[in-house]
């Protein structure tokens, strides 16, 4: 997996955690859900990159 992809996925996951935290603090369920969705999307991208790497090697 490329280093840029790892950084992008980690940043997306961190941003999702921040959104979720702000949603928790402000009792904004939509923002909480958006944060969780961002984290899930980053995890899926990370898994896809690992699968690609497995087939390369």
C-alpha distance matrix in Angstrom:
0.0 3.7 6.4 8.5 6.8 7.1 10.5 11.6 11.1 12.9 15.5 16.2 16.7 18.9 20.8 21.5 22.9 25.1 26.4 27.1 28.9 30.9 31.8 33.0 35.0 36.6 37.0 35.2 33.9 32.2 30.1 29.3 28.2 26.1 24.3 23.6 22.4 20.0 18.6 18.4 16.7 13.9 13.7 13.6 10.8 8.7 10.2 9.5 5.8 6.5 9.2 7.7 5.9 9.4 11.2 9.8 11.0
3.7 0.0 3.8 5.4 5.3 6.5 8.8 10.0 10.8 12.5 14.4 15.5 16.8 18.5 20.1 21.3 22.9 24.6 26.0 27.2 28.8 30.5 31.7 33.2 34.9 36.3 37.1 35.1 34.2 32.4 30.0 29.6 28.7 26.3 24.5 24.4 23.1 20.2 19.3 19.7 17.6 14.6 15.3 15.5 12.2 10.6 12.9 12.1 8.4 10.1 12.7 10.7 9.3 12.9 14.3 12.4 13.7
6.4 3.8 0.0 3.8 5.4 5.1 6.2 8.6 9.9 10.6 12.2 14.2 15.4 16.4 18.2 19.9 21.1 22.5 24.3 25.7 26.9 28.6 30.1 31.5 32.9 34.5 35.5 33.8 33.3 31.6 28.9 28.5 28.1 25.6 23.4 23.7 22.9 19.7 18.6 19.7 17.9 14.5 15.4 16.5 13.4 11.4 14.4 14.3 10.9 12.1 15.3 14.0 12.3 15.7 17.6 15.7 16.6
8.5 5.4 3.8 0.0 3.8 5.5 5.1 6.1 8.6 9.9 10.5 12.2 14.2 15.2 16.3 18.2 19.9 21.0 22.4 24.2 25.6 26.8 28.4 30.1 31.4 32.7 33.8 31.8 31.4 29.5 26.8 26.8 26.3 23.6 21.7 22.3 21.2 17.8 17.4 18.7 16.4 13.3 15.1 15.9 12.5 11.6 14.9 14.4 11.4 13.7 16.5 14.9 14.2 17.8 19.2 17.5 19.1
6.8 5.3 5.4 3.8 0.0 3.8 5.4 5.0 6.0 8.5 9.8 10.4 12.1 14.1 15.2 16.4 18.3 19.9 21.0 22.4 24.2 25.7 26.7 28.4 30.2 31.4 32.1 30.0 29.2 27.3 24.9 24.6 23.8 21.2 19.5 19.7 18.4 15.2 14.7 15.4 13.1 10.1 11.7 12.2 8.7 8.0 11.3 10.8 8.1 10.7 13.4 12.2 12.0 15.4 16.9 15.9 17.7
7.1 6.5 5.1 5.5 3.8 0.0 3.8 5.5 5.2 6.1 8.5 9.9 10.6 12.2 14.2 15.3 16.5 18.4 20.0 21.0 22.5 24.4 25.6 26.9 28.6 30.2 30.9 29.3 28.5 27.0 24.4 23.7 23.2 21.0 18.7 18.7 18.0 15.0 13.6 14.7 13.2 9.6 10.5 12.1 9.3 7.2 10.7 11.4 8.7 10.2 13.6 13.2 12.3 15.3 17.6 16.8 17.8
10.5 8.8 6.2 5.1 5.4 3.8 0.0 3.8 5.5 5.1 6.0 8.5 9.9 10.4 12.1 14.1 15.3 16.4 18.2 19.8 20.9 22.4 24.1 25.5 26.8 28.4 29.5 27.9 27.6 26.0 23.1 22.7 22.8 20.2 17.8 18.5 18.1 14.7 13.7 15.6 14.1 10.6 12.3 14.3 11.6 10.2 13.9 14.6 12.2 13.9 17.2 16.8 16.0 19.1 21.2 20.2 21.3
11.6 10.0 8.6 6.1 5.0 5.5 3.8 0.0 3.8 5.5 5.1 6.1 8.6 9.8 10.5 12.3 14.3 15.3 16.4 18.3 19.9 21.0 22.4 24.2 25.7 26.8 27.8 25.8 25.4 23.4 20.7 20.7 20.4 17.6 15.6 16.5 15.6 12.0 11.9 13.7 11.6 8.5 11.2 12.6 9.7 9.6 13.3 13.5 11.8 14.3 17.1 16.5 16.6 19.7 21.5 20.8 22.4
11.1 10.8 9.9 8.6 6.0 5.2 5.5 3.8 0.0 3.8 5.4 5.1 6.1 8.6 9.9 10.5 12.4 14.3 15.3 16.5 18.4 20.0 20.9 22.5 24.4 25.7 26.3 24.3 23.5 21.8 19.3 18.8 18.2 15.8 13.7 13.9 13.0 9.8 8.9 10.3 8.7 5.1 7.4 9.2 7.0 6.5 10.2 11.1 10.0 12.1 14.8 15.0 15.3 18.0 20.0 19.9 21.5
12.9 12.5 10.6 9.9 8.5 6.1 5.1 5.5 3.8 0.0 3.8 5.4 5.1 6.1 8.6 9.8 10.6 12.4 14.2 15.2 16.4 18.4 19.8 20.9 22.5 24.3 25.1 23.7 23.1 22.0 19.1 18.2 18.3 16.3 13.5 13.8 14.0 10.8 9.1 11.4 10.9 7.2 8.8 11.6 10.2 8.7 12.3 14.0 12.7 13.9 17.2 17.7 17.4 19.8 22.3 22.2 23.2
15.5 14.4 12.2 10.5 9.8 8.5 6.0 5.1 5.4 3.8 0.0 3.8 5.4 5.0 6.1 8.5 9.8 10.5 12.3 14.1 15.2 16.4 18.2 19.8 21.0 22.4 23.6 22.0 21.9 20.5 17.3 17.2 17.6 15.0 12.4 13.7 13.9 10.2 9.7 12.6 11.7 8.6 11.2 13.8 12.1 11.7 15.3 16.5 15.3 17.1 20.2 20.3 20.3 23.0 25.2 24.9 26.2
16.2 15.5 14.2 12.2 10.4 9.9 8.5 6.1 5.1 5.4 3.8 0.0 3.8 5.5 5.1 6.2 8.7 9.9 10.5 12.3 14.2 15.3 16.4 18.3 19.9 21.0 21.8 19.7 19.3 17.5 14.7 14.6 14.5 11.8 9.5 10.8 10.4 6.6 6.8 9.6 8.3 5.9 9.2 11.4 10.1 10.7 14.0 15.0 14.7 16.8 19.3 19.7 20.3 22.8 24.8 24.9 26.5
16.7 16.8 15.4 14.2 12.1 10.6 9.9 8.6 6.1 5.1 5.4 3.8 0.0 3.8 5.4 5.0 6.3 8.8 9.9 10.5 12.3 14.3 15.2 16.4 18.4 20.0 20.4 18.9 18.1 17.0 14.3 13.2 13.3 11.4 8.4 8.8 9.4 6.3 4.5 7.8 8.0 5.5 7.5 10.5 10.4 10.1 13.0 14.9 14.9 16.2 18.9 19.9 20.4 22.4 24.7 25.2 26.4
18.9 18.5 16.4 15.2 14.1 12.2 10.4 9.8 8.6 6.1 5.0 5.5 3.8 0.0 3.8 5.3 5.0 6.3 8.7 9.8 10.5 12.4 14.1 15.2 16.5 18.3 19.4 18.3 18.2 17.5 14.2 13.3 14.4 12.6 9.2 10.5 11.9 8.9 7.5 11.2 11.7 9.3 11.1 14.3 14.0 13.4 16.4 18.4 18.0 19.2 22.1 23.1 23.1 25.3 27.8 28.0 29.0
20.8 20.1 18.2 16.3 15.2 14.2 12.1 10.5 9.9 8.6 6.1 5.1 5.4 3.8 0.0 3.8 5.4 5.1 6.2 8.6 9.8 10.6 12.2 14.1 15.3 16.4 17.7 16.0 16.2 15.0 11.6 11.6 12.7 10.3 7.4 9.9 10.8 7.6 7.9 11.6 11.5 10.0 12.6 15.3 14.8 15.1 18.2 19.6 19.5 21.3 23.9 24.6 25.1 27.4 29.6 29.8 31.2
21.5 21.3 19.9 18.2 16.4 15.3 14.1 12.3 10.5 9.8 8.5 6.2 5.0 5.3 3.8 0.0 3.8 5.4 5.1 6.1 8.5 9.9 10.4 12.2 14.2 15.3 15.7 13.9 13.5 12.4 9.4 8.7 9.3 7.3 4.0 6.1 7.4 4.9 5.1 8.7 9.4 8.8 10.9 13.4 13.8 14.5 17.0 18.6 19.2 20.8 23.0 24.1 25.0 26.9 29.1 29.7 31.1
22.9 22.9 21.1 19.9 18.3 16.5 15.3 14.3 12.4 10.6 9.8 8.7 6.3 5.0 5.4 3.8 0.0 3.8 5.5 5.0 6.1 8.6 9.7 10.4 12.2 14.2 14.7 13.9 13.7 13.6 10.5 8.8 10.5 9.7 5.9 7.1 9.8 8.2 6.9 10.4 12.1 11.1 12.3 15.4 16.1 16.0 18.3 20.6 21.0 22.0 24.5 26.0 26.4 28.1 30.6 31.3 32.3
25.1 24.6 22.5 21.0 19.9 18.4 16.4 15.3 14.3 12.4 10.5 9.9 8.8 6.3 5.1 5.4 3.8 0.0 3.8 5.4 5.0 6.1 8.4 9.7 10.5 12.2 13.7 12.8 13.6 13.4 9.8 9.2 11.7 10.4 7.1 9.8 12.1 10.2 10.0 13.6 14.7 13.7 15.5 18.5 18.8 18.9 21.5 23.5 23.6 24.9 27.5 28.7 29.1 31.1 33.5 33.9 35.1
26.4 26.0 24.3 22.4 21.0 20.0 18.2 16.4 15.3 14.2 12.3 10.5 9.9 8.7 6.2 5.1 5.5 3.8 0.0 3.8 5.4 5.1 6.0 8.5 9.8 10.5 11.5 9.8 10.5 9.8 6.1 6.3 8.7 7.2 4.7 8.1 10.1 8.8 9.7 12.9 13.8 13.8 15.9 18.2 18.8 19.6 22.0 23.6 24.2 25.8 28.0 29.2 30.0 32.0 34.1 34.8 36.2
27.1 27.2 25.7 24.2 22.4 21.0 19.8 18.3 16.5 15.2 14.1 12.3 10.5 9.8 8.6 6.1 5.0 5.4 3.8 0.0 3.8 5.5 5.0 6.1 8.6 9.9 9.9 8.9 8.7 9.2 6.2 4.1 7.0 7.2 4.5 6.3 9.4 9.3 9.3 12.0 13.9 14.1 15.4 17.8 19.1 19.7 21.6 23.6 24.6 25.7 27.8 29.4 30.3 31.8 34.1 35.1 36.3
28.9 28.8 26.9 25.6 24.2 22.5 20.9 19.9 18.4 16.4 15.2 14.2 12.3 10.5 9.8 8.5 6.1 5.0 5.4 3.8 0.0 3.8 5.3 5.0 6.2 8.6 9.6 9.8 10.7 11.8 8.8 7.1 10.5 10.9 8.1 9.8 13.1 12.6 12.1 15.1 17.1 16.8 17.9 20.8 21.9 22.0 24.1 26.3 27.0 27.9 30.3 31.9 32.4 34.0 36.5 37.3 38.3
30.9 30.5 28.6 26.8 25.7 24.4 22.4 21.0 20.0 18.4 16.4 15.3 14.3 12.4 10.6 9.9 8.6 6.1 5.1 5.5 3.8 0.0 3.8 5.4 5.0 6.1 8.1 7.9 10.0 10.7 7.4 7.5 11.1 10.9 9.0 11.7 14.3 13.7 14.2 17.2 18.7 18.6 20.3 22.9 23.7 24.2 26.5 28.4 29.0 30.3 32.7 34.0 34.7 36.5 38.8 39.5 40.7
31.8 31.7 30.1 28.4 26.7 25.6 24.1 22.4 20.9 19.8 18.2 16.4 15.2 14.1 12.2 10.4 9.7 8.4 6.0 5.0 5.3 3.8 0.0 3.8 5.5 5.2 5.5 4.5 6.2 7.4 4.9 4.6 8.2 8.9 8.1 10.2 12.7 13.2 13.9 16.3 17.9 18.6 20.1 22.3 23.5 24.4 26.3 28.1 29.2 30.6 32.5 34.0 35.0 36.6 38.8 39.8 41.2
33.0 33.2 31.5 30.1 28.4 26.9 25.5 24.2 22.5 20.9 19.8 18.3 16.4 15.2 14.1 12.2 10.4 9.7 8.5 6.1 5.0 5.4 3.8 0.0 3.8 5.6 5.0 6.5 7.5 10.0 8.3 6.4 10.0 11.6 10.2 11.3 14.5 15.2 15.1 17.4 19.7 20.1 21.0 23.5 25.1 25.5 27.1 29.4 30.5 31.4 33.4 35.2 36.1 37.4 39.8 40.9 42.0
35.0 34.9 32.9 31.4 30.2 28.6 26.8 25.7 24.4 22.5 21.0 19.9 18.4 16.5 15.3 14.2 12.2 10.5 9.8 8.6 6.2 5.0 5.5 3.8 0.0 3.8 5.6 7.8 10.2 12.4 10.3 9.5 13.3 14.3 12.8 14.6 17.6 17.8 17.8 20.5 22.5 22.6 23.8 26.4 27.7 28.0 30.0 32.2 33.0 34.0 36.2 37.9 38.5 40.0 42.5 43.4 44.4
36.6 36.3 34.5 32.7 31.4 30.2 28.4 26.8 25.7 24.3 22.4 21.0 20.0 18.3 16.4 15.3 14.2 12.2 10.5 9.9 8.6 6.1 5.2 5.6 3.8 0.0 3.8 5.4 8.7 10.6 9.1 9.5 12.9 13.8 13.2 15.4 17.9 18.3 19.1 21.5 23.1 23.7 25.2 27.5 28.7 29.5 31.4 33.3 34.3 35.6 37.7 39.1 40.1 41.7 43.9 44.9 46.2
37.0 37.1 35.5 33.8 32.1 30.9 29.5 27.8 26.3 25.1 23.6 21.8 20.4 19.4 17.7 15.7 14.7 13.7 11.5 9.9 9.6 8.1 5.5 5.0 5.6 3.8 0.0 3.8 6.0 9.0 8.7 8.2 11.2 13.1 13.0 14.4 16.8 18.0 18.7 20.6 22.5 23.6 24.7 26.7 28.4 29.3 30.8 32.8 34.2 35.3 37.1 38.8 39.9 41.3 43.5 44.7 46.0
35.2 35.1 33.8 31.8 30.0 29.3 27.9 25.8 24.3 23.7 22.0 19.7 18.9 18.3 16.0 13.9 13.9 12.8 9.8 8.9 9.8 7.9 4.5 6.5 7.8 5.4 3.8 0.0 3.8 5.5 5.5 6.3 8.8 10.1 10.8 12.6 14.4 15.6 17.0 18.7 20.2 21.6 23.0 24.7 26.1 27.5 29.1 30.6 32.1 33.6 35.2 36.7 38.1 39.6 41.5 42.7 44.3
33.9 34.2 33.3 31.4 29.2 28.5 27.6 25.4 23.5 23.1 21.9 19.3 18.1 18.2 16.2 13.5 13.7 13.6 10.5 8.7 10.7 10.0 6.2 7.5 10.2 8.7 6.0 3.8 0.0 3.8 5.4 4.9 6.1 8.5 9.8 10.6 12.2 14.2 15.4 16.5 18.2 20.0 21.1 22.5 24.3 25.8 27.0 28.5 30.4 31.7 33.0 34.7 36.3 37.5 39.4 40.9 42.5
32.2 32.4 31.6 29.5 27.3 27.0 26.0 23.4 21.8 22.0 20.5 17.5 17.0 17.5 15.0 12.4 13.6 13.4 9.8 9.2 11.8 10.7 7.4 10.0 12.4 10.6 9.0 5.5 3.8 0.0 3.8 5.4 5.2 6.1 8.6 9.9 10.5 12.3 14.3 15.3 16.3 18.4 20.0 21.0 22.5 24.4 25.7 26.8 28.7 30.4 31.5 32.9 34.7 36.2 37.8 39.1 41.0
30.1 30.0 28.9 26.8 24.9 24.4 23.1 20.7 19.3 19.1 17.3 14.7 14.3 14.2 11.6 9.4 10.5 9.8 6.1 6.2 8.8 7.4 4.9 8.3 10.3 9.1 8.7 5.5 5.4 3.8 0.0 3.8 5.4 5.0 6.1 8.6 9.7 10.4 12.4 14.2 15.1 16.5 18.4 19.9 21.0 22.6 24.4 25.7 27.1 28.8 30.4 31.6 33.1 34.8 36.6 37.7 39.4
29.3 29.6 28.5 26.8 24.6 23.7 22.7 20.7 18.8 18.2 17.2 14.6 13.2 13.3 11.6 8.7 8.8 9.2 6.3 4.1 7.1 7.5 4.6 6.4 9.5 9.5 8.2 6.3 4.9 5.4 3.8 0.0 3.8 5.5 5.2 6.3 8.6 10.0 10.8 12.5 14.3 15.6 16.8 18.6 20.2 21.4 22.8 24.6 26.1 27.4 29.0 30.7 32.0 33.3 35.4 36.6 38.1
28.2 28.7 28.1 26.3 23.8 23.2 22.8 20.4 18.2 18.3 17.6 14.5 13.3 14.4 12.7 9.3 10.5 11.7 8.7 7.0 10.5 11.1 8.2 10.0 13.3 12.9 11.2 8.8 6.1 5.2 5.4 3.8 0.0 3.8 5.4 5.1 6.1 8.6 9.9 10.5 12.2 14.3 15.3 16.4 18.3 19.9 21.0 22.4 24.4 25.8 27.0 28.7 30.3 31.6 33.3 34.8 36.5
26.1 26.3 25.6 23.6 21.2 21.0 20.2 17.6 15.8 16.3 15.0 11.8 11.4 12.6 10.3 7.3 9.7 10.4 7.2 7.2 10.9 10.9 8.9 11.6 14.3 13.8 13.1 10.1 8.5 6.1 5.0 5.5 3.8 0.0 3.8 5.5 5.0 6.2 8.7 9.8 10.4 12.3 14.2 15.3 16.5 18.4 20.0 21.0 22.6 24.5 25.8 27.0 28.7 30.4 31.9 33.1 35.0
24.3 24.5 23.4 21.7 19.5 18.7 17.8 15.6 13.7 13.5 12.4 9.5 8.4 9.2 7.4 4.0 5.9 7.1 4.7 4.5 8.1 9.0 8.1 10.2 12.8 13.2 13.0 10.8 9.8 8.6 6.1 5.2 5.4 3.8 0.0 3.8 5.4 5.1 6.3 8.7 9.9 10.8 12.5 14.4 15.5 16.7 18.6 20.1 21.4 22.9 24.7 26.0 27.3 29.0 30.9 31.9 33.5
23.6 24.4 23.7 22.3 19.7 18.7 18.5 16.5 13.9 13.8 13.7 10.8 8.8 10.5 9.9 6.1 7.1 9.8 8.1 6.3 9.8 11.7 10.2 11.3 14.6 15.4 14.4 12.6 10.6 9.9 8.6 6.3 5.1 5.5 3.8 0.0 3.8 5.4 5.1 6.2 8.6 10.0 10.6 12.4 14.3 15.4 16.6 18.4 20.1 21.2 22.7 24.6 25.9 27.1 29.1 30.6 32.0
22.4 23.1 22.9 21.2 18.4 18.0 18.1 15.6 13.0 14.0 13.9 10.4 9.4 11.9 10.8 7.4 9.8 12.1 10.1 9.4 13.1 14.3 12.7 14.5 17.6 17.9 16.8 14.4 12.2 10.5 9.7 8.6 6.1 5.0 5.4 3.8 0.0 3.8 5.4 5.1 6.1 8.6 9.8 10.5 12.3 14.2 15.3 16.4 18.4 20.0 21.1 22.6 24.4 25.8 27.4 28.8 30.6
20.0 20.2 19.7 17.8 15.2 15.0 14.7 12.0 9.8 10.8 10.2 6.6 6.3 8.9 7.6 4.9 8.2 10.2 8.8 9.3 12.6 13.7 13.2 15.2 17.8 18.3 18.0 15.6 14.2 12.3 10.4 10.0 8.6 6.2 5.1 5.4 3.8 0.0 3.8 5.5 5.1 6.2 8.7 9.9 10.6 12.3 14.3 15.4 16.7 18.6 20.1 21.2 22.7 24.5 26.2 27.2 29.0
18.6 19.3 18.6 17.4 14.7 13.6 13.7 11.9 8.9 9.1 9.7 6.8 4.5 7.5 7.9 5.1 6.9 10.0 9.7 9.3 12.1 14.2 13.9 15.1 17.8 19.1 18.7 17.0 15.4 14.3 12.4 10.8 9.9 8.7 6.3 5.1 5.4 3.8 0.0 3.8 5.4 5.2 6.2 8.7 10.0 10.6 12.4 14.3 15.5 16.7 18.6 20.2 21.2 22.7 24.9 26.0 27.4
18.4 19.7 19.7 18.7 15.4 14.7 15.6 13.7 10.3 11.4 12.6 9.6 7.8 11.2 11.6 8.7 10.4 13.6 12.9 12.0 15.1 17.2 16.3 17.4 20.5 21.5 20.6 18.7 16.5 15.3 14.2 12.5 10.5 9.8 8.7 6.2 5.1 5.5 3.8 0.0 3.8 5.4 5.0 6.2 8.6 9.8 10.5 12.3 14.3 15.4 16.6 18.5 20.0 21.1 23.0 24.6 26.1
16.7 17.6 17.9 16.4 13.1 13.2 14.1 11.6 8.7 10.9 11.7 8.3 8.0 11.7 11.5 9.4 12.1 14.7 13.8 13.9 17.1 18.7 17.9 19.7 22.5 23.1 22.5 20.2 18.2 16.3 15.1 14.3 12.2 10.4 9.9 8.6 6.1 5.1 5.4 3.8 0.0 3.8 5.4 5.1 6.2 8.6 9.9 10.6 12.4 14.4 15.4 16.6 18.5 20.1 21.5 22.8 24.8
13.9 14.6 14.5 13.3 10.1 9.6 10.6 8.5 5.1 7.2 8.6 5.9 5.5 9.3 10.0 8.8 11.1 13.7 13.8 14.1 16.8 18.6 18.6 20.1 22.6 23.7 23.6 21.6 20.0 18.4 16.5 15.6 14.3 12.3 10.8 10.0 8.6 6.2 5.2 5.4 3.8 0.0 3.8 5.4 5.1 6.2 8.7 9.9 10.6 12.4 14.4 15.4 16.6 18.5 20.4 21.2 22.9
13.7 15.3 15.4 15.1 11.7 10.5 12.3 11.2 7.4 8.8 11.2 9.2 7.5 11.1 12.6 10.9 12.3 15.5 15.9 15.4 17.9 20.3 20.1 21.0 23.8 25.2 24.7 23.0 21.1 20.0 18.4 16.8 15.3 14.2 12.5 10.6 9.8 8.7 6.2 5.0 5.4 3.8 0.0 3.8 5.5 5.0 6.2 8.6 9.9 10.6 12.5 14.4 15.4 16.6 18.8 20.1 21.4
13.6 15.5 16.5 15.9 12.2 12.1 14.3 12.6 9.2 11.6 13.8 11.4 10.5 14.3 15.3 13.4 15.4 18.5 18.2 17.8 20.8 22.9 22.3 23.5 26.4 27.5 26.7 24.7 22.5 21.0 19.9 18.6 16.4 15.3 14.4 12.4 10.5 9.9 8.7 6.2 5.1 5.4 3.8 0.0 3.8 5.4 5.0 6.2 8.6 9.9 10.6 12.4 14.2 15.3 16.9 18.6 20.3
10.8 12.2 13.4 12.5 8.7 9.3 11.6 9.7 7.0 10.2 12.1 10.1 10.4 14.0 14.8 13.8 16.1 18.8 18.8 19.1 21.9 23.7 23.5 25.1 27.7 28.7 28.4 26.1 24.3 22.5 21.0 20.2 18.3 16.5 15.5 14.3 12.3 10.6 10.0 8.6 6.2 5.1 5.5 3.8 0.0 3.8 5.4 5.0 6.2 8.7 9.9 10.6 12.4 14.3 15.7 16.7 18.7
8.7 10.6 11.4 11.6 8.0 7.2 10.2 9.6 6.5 8.7 11.7 10.7 10.1 13.4 15.1 14.5 16.0 18.9 19.6 19.7 22.0 24.2 24.4 25.5 28.0 29.5 29.3 27.5 25.8 24.4 22.6 21.4 19.9 18.4 16.7 15.4 14.2 12.3 10.6 9.8 8.6 6.2 5.0 5.4 3.8 0.0 3.8 5.4 5.2 6.3 8.8 10.0 10.6 12.5 14.6 15.4 16.8
10.2 12.9 14.4 14.9 11.3 10.7 13.9 13.3 10.2 12.3 15.3 14.0 13.0 16.4 18.2 17.0 18.3 21.5 22.0 21.6 24.1 26.5 26.3 27.1 30.0 31.4 30.8 29.1 27.0 25.7 24.4 22.8 21.0 20.0 18.6 16.6 15.3 14.3 12.4 10.5 9.9 8.7 6.2 5.0 5.4 3.8 0.0 3.8 5.4 5.1 6.3 8.7 9.8 10.6 12.7 14.4 15.6
9.5 12.1 14.3 14.4 10.8 11.4 14.6 13.5 11.1 14.0 16.5 15.0 14.9 18.4 19.6 18.6 20.6 23.5 23.6 23.6 26.3 28.4 28.1 29.4 32.2 33.3 32.8 30.6 28.5 26.8 25.7 24.6 22.4 21.0 20.1 18.4 16.4 15.4 14.3 12.3 10.6 9.9 8.6 6.2 5.0 5.4 3.8 0.0 3.8 5.4 5.1 6.3 8.6 9.9 11.0 12.5 14.6
5.8 8.4 10.9 11.4 8.1 8.7 12.2 11.8 10.0 12.7 15.3 14.7 14.9 18.0 19.5 19.2 21.0 23.6 24.2 24.6 27.0 29.0 29.2 30.5 33.0 34.3 34.2 32.1 30.4 28.7 27.1 26.1 24.4 22.6 21.4 20.1 18.4 16.7 15.5 14.3 12.4 10.6 9.9 8.6 6.2 5.2 5.4 3.8 0.0 3.8 5.4 5.1 6.2 8.6 10.1 10.6 12.5
6.5 10.1 12.1 13.7 10.7 10.2 13.9 14.3 12.1 13.9 17.1 16.8 16.2 19.2 21.3 20.8 22.0 24.9 25.8 25.7 27.9 30.3 30.6 31.4 34.0 35.6 35.3 33.6 31.7 30.4 28.8 27.4 25.8 24.5 22.9 21.2 20.0 18.6 16.7 15.4 14.4 12.4 10.6 9.9 8.7 6.3 5.1 5.4 3.8 0.0 3.8 5.4 5.0 6.2 8.8 9.8 10.8
9.2 12.7 15.3 16.5 13.4 13.6 17.2 17.1 14.8 17.2 20.2 19.3 18.9 22.1 23.9 23.0 24.5 27.5 28.0 27.8 30.3 32.7 32.5 33.4 36.2 37.7 37.1 35.2 33.0 31.5 30.4 29.0 27.0 25.8 24.7 22.7 21.1 20.1 18.6 16.6 15.4 14.4 12.5 10.6 9.9 8.8 6.3 5.1 5.4 3.8 0.0 3.8 5.4 5.0 6.5 8.8 10.2
7.7 10.7 14.0 14.9 12.2 13.2 16.8 16.5 15.0 17.7 20.3 19.7 19.9 23.1 24.6 24.1 26.0 28.7 29.2 29.4 31.9 34.0 34.0 35.2 37.9 39.1 38.8 36.7 34.7 32.9 31.6 30.7 28.7 27.0 26.0 24.6 22.6 21.2 20.2 18.5 16.6 15.4 14.4 12.4 10.6 10.0 8.7 6.3 5.1 5.4 3.8 0.0 3.8 5.4 5.3 6.3 8.9
5.9 9.3 12.3 14.2 12.0 12.3 16.0 16.6 15.3 17.4 20.3 20.3 20.4 23.1 25.1 25.0 26.4 29.1 30.0 30.3 32.4 34.7 35.0 36.1 38.5 40.1 39.9 38.1 36.3 34.7 33.1 32.0 30.3 28.7 27.3 25.9 24.4 22.7 21.2 20.0 18.5 16.6 15.4 14.2 12.4 10.6 9.8 8.6 6.2 5.0 5.4 3.8 0.0 3.8 5.4 5.0 6.4
9.4 12.9 15.7 17.8 15.4 15.3 19.1 19.7 18.0 19.8 23.0 22.8 22.4 25.3 27.4 26.9 28.1 31.1 32.0 31.8 34.0 36.5 36.6 37.4 40.0 41.7 41.3 39.6 37.5 36.2 34.8 33.3 31.6 30.4 29.0 27.1 25.8 24.5 22.7 21.1 20.1 18.5 16.6 15.3 14.3 12.5 10.6 9.9 8.6 6.2 5.0 5.4 3.8 0.0 3.8 5.5 5.5
11.2 14.3 17.6 19.2 16.9 17.6 21.2 21.5 20.0 22.3 25.2 24.8 24.7 27.8 29.6 29.1 30.6 33.5 34.1 34.1 36.5 38.8 38.8 39.8 42.5 43.9 43.5 41.5 39.4 37.8 36.6 35.4 33.3 31.9 30.9 29.1 27.4 26.2 24.9 23.0 21.5 20.4 18.8 16.9 15.7 14.6 12.7 11.0 10.1 8.8 6.5 5.3 5.4 3.8 0.0 3.8 5.5
9.8 12.4 15.7 17.5 15.9 16.8 20.2 20.8 19.9 22.2 24.9 24.9 25.2 28.0 29.8 29.7 31.3 33.9 34.8 35.1 37.3 39.5 39.8 40.9 43.4 44.9 44.7 42.7 40.9 39.1 37.7 36.6 34.8 33.1 31.9 30.6 28.8 27.2 26.0 24.6 22.8 21.2 20.1 18.6 16.7 15.4 14.4 12.5 10.6 9.8 8.8 6.3 5.0 5.5 3.8 0.0 3.8
11.0 13.7 16.6 19.1 17.7 17.8 21.3 22.4 21.5 23.2 26.2 26.5 26.4 29.0 31.2 31.1 32.3 35.1 36.2 36.3 38.3 40.7 41.2 42.0 44.4 46.2 46.0 44.3 42.5 41.0 39.4 38.1 36.5 35.0 33.5 32.0 30.6 29.0 27.4 26.1 24.8 22.9 21.4 20.3 18.7 16.8 15.6 14.6 12.5 10.8 10.2 8.9 6.4 5.5 5.5 3.8 0.0
